[in-house]
Amino acid sequence: MAAPVLFTSLGDRQLAGMVAGKLFALIAWVGLGSAAYLLVFLLLRWGSGFFRRSVFWLVLLMALLAAASLFGIQPLMAQLKADALPREVMESVLRDRFATWHGVSSILYMVQSLLGLWLVIWANRGLK
């Protein structure tokens, strides 16, 4: 919700993209921290048996997707932006590569969101 608001509210698309990127990085760090806390909580609650629980695998998958985005895709996109200077990346020859990685990033974020929704819906069932 924040990214579309940034792009419509700010006149500078490059600034809006930079702010949106920082917000996504912050959310990825929050996701990794939350996943680490939840995995430790589950380990203390269930002991080694938590490896057999679907909640463990769901949280681990979400953490891996956040890490892939934060440490893989976001730096790659930042490098593409830097390589396009002094032009904006969408006005450069790197436009297609950037658009592809932006799409991959969006899909990963959507998958994470759907997994998070699934986790919330089924939390009472999985944490018993």
Backbone bond lengths (Angstrom), bond angles and torsions (degrees), N, CA, C in turn:
res aa  C-N    CA-C-N  psi(-1)  N-CA   C-N-CA  omega(-1)  CA-C   N-CA-C  phi
1 M - - - 1.439 - - 1.525 110.92 -
2 A 1.328 116.89 -31.95 1.460 119.55 -176.16 1.523 112.33 -71.55
3 A 1.332 117.42 -39.87 1.464 119.79 -175.86 1.533 112.52 -61.50
4 P 1.334 120.00 -48.09 1.472 118.39 177.90 1.528 112.63 -61.01
5 V 1.331 116.99 -36.01 1.467 119.88 178.78 1.524 109.85 -65.38
6 L 1.330 116.71 -41.80 1.458 119.77 178.85 1.528 111.58 -61.29
7 F 1.334 116.16 -45.14 1.458 119.43 -176.76 1.522 112.53 -69.87
8 T 1.331 117.82 -28.36 1.465 118.93 178.05 1.527 111.95 -86.70
9 S 1.333 117.55 -26.22 1.459 120.62 -176.00 1.524 113.35 -88.37
10 L 1.317 116.59 -38.33 1.456 120.03 -178.34 1.521 109.43 -89.88
11 G 1.293 116.30 137.78 1.452 120.39 179.89 1.522 113.05 -73.41
12 D 1.295 117.35 -26.27 1.460 123.08 -176.73 1.526 109.53 -96.22
13 R 1.329 116.70 110.73 1.479 121.12 -178.30 1.524 111.20 -65.64
14 Q 1.324 117.26 -33.48 1.459 120.30 179.61 1.527 110.09 -65.97
15 L 1.326 117.04 -42.38 1.464 121.36 177.50 1.526 110.12 -64.95
16 A 1.325 117.33 -43.27 1.462 120.94 178.83 1.527 110.74 -60.64
17 G 1.326 117.10 -41.81 1.458 120.82 177.91 1.512 112.32 -64.55
18 M 1.333 116.33 -39.53 1.458 120.24 179.00 1.531 110.81 -65.04
19 V 1.313 117.30 -44.95 1.466 121.24 179.53 1.529 110.20 -64.76
20 A 1.319 117.41 -43.21 1.470 121.12 178.68 1.527 109.98 -61.51
21 G 1.326 117.22 -42.06 1.464 120.75 177.88 1.514 112.04 -61.09
22 K 1.327 116.69 -41.80 1.476 120.64 177.84 1.525 110.75 -64.21
23 L 1.339 116.87 -39.86 1.466 120.09 178.03 1.525 111.35 -64.44
24 F 1.331 117.30 -42.33 1.464 120.16 178.51 1.524 111.35 -65.73
25 A 1.322 117.52 -36.96 1.470 120.33 176.66 1.524 110.33 -64.93
26 L 1.323 116.88 -42.73 1.466 120.64 178.45 1.527 110.89 -61.88
27 I 1.311 117.15 -43.66 1.464 121.20 178.76 1.528 110.61 -64.13
28 A 1.325 117.21 -36.90 1.467 120.09 177.55 1.525 110.67 -63.62
29 W 1.338 116.96 -42.39 1.473 119.84 177.23 1.527 111.18 -64.14
30 V 1.325 117.13 -40.37 1.472 120.62 176.76 1.529 109.40 -61.98
31 G 1.325 117.19 -41.96 1.460 121.46 178.45 1.521 112.28 -62.65
32 L 1.333 116.61 -43.17 1.466 119.74 179.11 1.526 111.06 -65.92
33 G 1.320 116.58 -41.24 1.470 119.95 177.93 1.522 111.74 -65.16
34 S 1.312 116.45 -42.52 1.473 120.72 178.70 1.520 111.12 -64.61
35 A 1.329 116.48 -41.18 1.465 120.33 179.07 1.525 110.61 -64.40
36 A 1.327 116.88 -42.93 1.469 120.02 178.88 1.525 110.39 -61.12
37 Y 1.330 116.64 -45.63 1.462 120.25 178.78 1.527 110.87 -60.75
38 L 1.329 116.65 -46.79 1.455 120.60 -177.48 1.529 111.62 -65.25
39 L 1.326 117.40 -39.17 1.466 119.69 178.57 1.522 111.52 -65.94
40 V 1.326 117.73 -39.83 1.477 120.43 176.27 1.525 109.67 -65.71
41 F 1.329 117.18 -42.83 1.466 121.38 177.92 1.527 111.16 -58.23
42 L 1.333 116.05 -46.17 1.461 120.16 -179.17 1.524 111.13 -66.57
43 L 1.308 117.33 -38.48 1.461 120.86 177.65 1.525 110.89 -62.50
44 L 1.321 116.73 -44.24 1.471 120.09 179.24 1.527 111.33 -67.98
45 R 1.303 117.02 -32.54 1.468 121.10 -177.99 1.521 112.46 -77.24
46 W 1.325 116.97 -42.81 1.460 120.46 -173.46 1.523 114.01 -109.95
47 G 1.325 118.11 -7.49 1.458 119.73 -176.58 1.523 110.42 69.15
48 S 1.311 116.04 -152.68 1.468 119.68 -176.62 1.531 112.43 -69.40
49 G 1.320 117.13 -12.14 1.457 120.83 178.47 1.524 113.39 -70.06
50 F 1.334 116.78 -8.97 1.461 118.02 -177.84 1.526 112.08 -70.95
51 F 1.335 117.95 -16.06 1.470 120.55 175.92 1.528 111.56 -66.82
52 R 1.315 116.65 -23.34 1.463 120.32 -179.51 1.529 112.63 -88.85
53 R 1.302 117.59 -3.18 1.472 121.98 -178.36 1.525 111.28 -91.82
54 S 1.308 116.01 139.91 1.470 120.07 -179.82 1.529 111.67 -67.45
55 V 1.315 117.19 -27.49 1.464 120.44 179.47 1.529 109.98 -61.66
56 F 1.325 116.95 -41.43 1.460 120.66 178.12 1.525 110.71 -57.59
57 W 1.320 116.79 -50.00 1.463 121.41 -176.86 1.519 111.61 -66.35
58 L 1.314 116.97 -34.98 1.455 121.29 178.15 1.527 110.59 -65.67
59 V 1.323 116.81 -47.60 1.472 120.90 179.53 1.529 110.23 -65.17
60 L 1.316 116.94 -41.17 1.462 120.41 178.67 1.531 110.93 -62.15
61 L 1.318 117.13 -43.67 1.462 120.86 178.18 1.522 110.94 -61.35
62 M 1.316 117.23 -43.43 1.461 120.54 178.47 1.528 110.99 -62.32
63 A 1.331 117.05 -40.30 1.466 121.09 178.66 1.533 110.42 -65.44
64 L 1.308 117.25 -40.90 1.464 120.45 179.31 1.527 111.46 -65.38
65 L 1.317 116.96 -38.85 1.467 120.24 177.17 1.533 110.91 -65.54
66 A 1.332 116.38 -40.39 1.473 120.09 177.72 1.522 110.38 -64.45
67 A 1.336 116.68 -41.57 1.468 120.54 179.42 1.523 111.03 -66.28
68 A 1.317 117.71 -40.19 1.470 120.89 178.53 1.522 110.57 -61.91
69 S 1.313 116.18 -40.95 1.457 120.37 179.06 1.524 111.16 -68.31
70 L 1.331 116.11 -47.85 1.464 121.06 -175.12 1.522 112.60 -68.46
71 F 1.318 117.04 -44.58 1.466 120.59 -173.15 1.529 114.06 -99.34
72 G 1.326 117.70 -11.71 1.452 120.62 -178.68 1.509 113.11 -113.64
73 I 1.314 116.27 -62.92 1.465 120.42 -171.66 1.525 112.45 -75.57
74 Q 1.331 117.96 -45.19 1.464 119.52 -177.76 1.530 112.67 -62.35
75 P 1.348 119.76 -43.60 1.476 118.03 175.63 1.525 112.84 -63.81
76 L 1.323 116.93 -35.65 1.463 120.48 178.04 1.524 110.65 -63.52
77 M 1.314 116.60 -43.87 1.464 120.38 178.93 1.530 111.02 -65.94
78 A 1.342 116.58 -38.51 1.469 119.93 177.41 1.531 110.40 -63.62
79 Q 1.317 117.20 -38.70 1.459 120.67 178.45 1.531 111.29 -66.70
80 L 1.313 116.24 -39.84 1.466 119.42 176.74 1.526 110.92 -61.98
81 K 1.338 116.52 -40.34 1.470 119.77 177.02 1.520 110.62 -63.00
82 A 1.332 116.36 -43.18 1.470 120.37 -179.68 1.524 111.00 -65.57
83 D 1.320 117.16 -39.38 1.462 120.97 -179.95 1.525 112.20 -67.50
84 A 1.319 117.02 -24.03 1.466 121.05 -178.61 1.525 112.58 -81.94
85 L 1.319 117.74 -15.58 1.470 120.18 -176.90 1.521 111.06 -57.32
86 P 1.293 119.67 143.60 1.461 129.86 13.30 1.530 113.94 -87.06
87 R 1.317 117.16 0.53 1.471 120.08 177.68 1.514 110.22 -86.02
88 E 1.330 115.05 163.18 1.457 119.26 169.29 1.517 107.60 -73.13
89 V 1.321 116.09 148.91 1.457 120.25 -174.85 1.530 111.70 -60.34
90 M 1.317 117.81 -33.36 1.465 120.28 -178.57 1.536 112.48 -76.12
91 E 1.321 117.03 -6.87 1.462 121.68 176.06 1.522 111.25 -108.63
92 S 1.329 117.33 11.68 1.454 121.49 -175.31 1.529 110.76 -113.75
93 V 1.323 115.07 178.06 1.465 120.16 177.23 1.528 111.06 -71.36
94 L 1.324 117.68 -12.51 1.469 122.49 179.65 1.519 112.73 -87.41
95 R 1.300 116.32 4.33 1.461 122.02 -175.89 1.534 112.49 -54.63
96 D 1.328 117.61 -48.21 1.464 120.69 -176.74 1.529 112.02 -64.73
97 R 1.334 116.54 -42.68 1.474 119.33 177.98 1.524 110.83 -63.33
98 F 1.333 116.03 -43.12 1.468 119.85 179.06 1.522 110.55 -63.07
99 A 1.316 116.92 -44.43 1.474 120.99 -179.66 1.526 110.79 -62.54
100 T 1.336 116.92 -38.37 1.467 120.48 178.34 1.518 110.63 -63.71
101 W 1.337 117.14 -49.34 1.469 120.04 -179.35 1.527 111.43 -67.88
102 H 1.322 117.02 -32.11 1.466 120.02 175.46 1.523 109.66 -63.87
103 G 1.329 116.92 -41.23 1.465 121.04 177.23 1.520 112.07 -64.59
104 V 1.331 116.84 -42.91 1.471 120.57 176.93 1.521 110.07 -60.58
105 S 1.314 116.22 -44.41 1.462 120.72 178.96 1.528 111.06 -61.36
106 S 1.309 116.77 -42.61 1.474 120.78 179.38 1.525 111.32 -63.54
107 I 1.314 116.59 -40.92 1.468 120.04 178.76 1.519 110.92 -65.12
108 L 1.342 117.41 -43.40 1.467 120.28 177.75 1.525 110.85 -60.56
109 Y 1.330 116.31 -41.81 1.462 120.01 179.80 1.523 110.84 -65.22
110 M 1.331 117.35 -39.92 1.458 120.88 178.04 1.528 110.72 -64.81
111 V 1.336 117.19 -42.58 1.472 120.97 178.12 1.527 109.93 -61.90
112 Q 1.334 116.75 -44.42 1.467 119.84 177.10 1.528 110.96 -59.10
113 S 1.302 116.96 -43.38 1.466 121.01 -179.19 1.520 110.92 -63.16
114 L 1.328 117.33 -43.41 1.464 120.75 179.47 1.528 111.36 -66.92
115 L 1.338 116.99 -39.16 1.464 119.81 176.29 1.526 110.65 -65.10
116 G 1.329 116.75 -38.82 1.465 120.32 176.76 1.518 111.78 -63.66
117 L 1.315 116.27 -40.35 1.461 119.97 176.81 1.520 110.45 -63.60
118 W 1.312 116.00 -43.54 1.466 120.48 177.65 1.534 110.44 -60.82
119 L 1.319 116.63 -42.08 1.466 121.06 178.80 1.526 111.04 -61.43
120 V 1.313 117.14 -43.18 1.468 120.68 -179.93 1.525 110.80 -66.66
121 I 1.322 116.94 -43.73 1.457 120.63 -178.14 1.523 111.34 -63.93
122 W 1.314 116.81 -42.66 1.462 121.65 -175.73 1.529 113.85 -99.05
123 A 1.343 118.66 11.02 1.465 121.85 -176.22 1.539 111.62 -59.33
124 N 1.300 117.32 -46.08 1.471 119.20 -178.04 1.524 111.03 -63.34
125 R 1.294 115.65 -36.39 1.466 119.74 179.88 1.530 111.32 -70.01
126 G 1.351 117.27 -41.82 1.456 121.52 -176.22 1.510 114.84 -81.74
127 L 1.326 118.58 -21.51 1.458 120.62 -176.45 1.520 113.69 -96.55
128 K 1.312 118.39 4.80 1.465 120.59 -179.39 1.502 111.48 -71.22
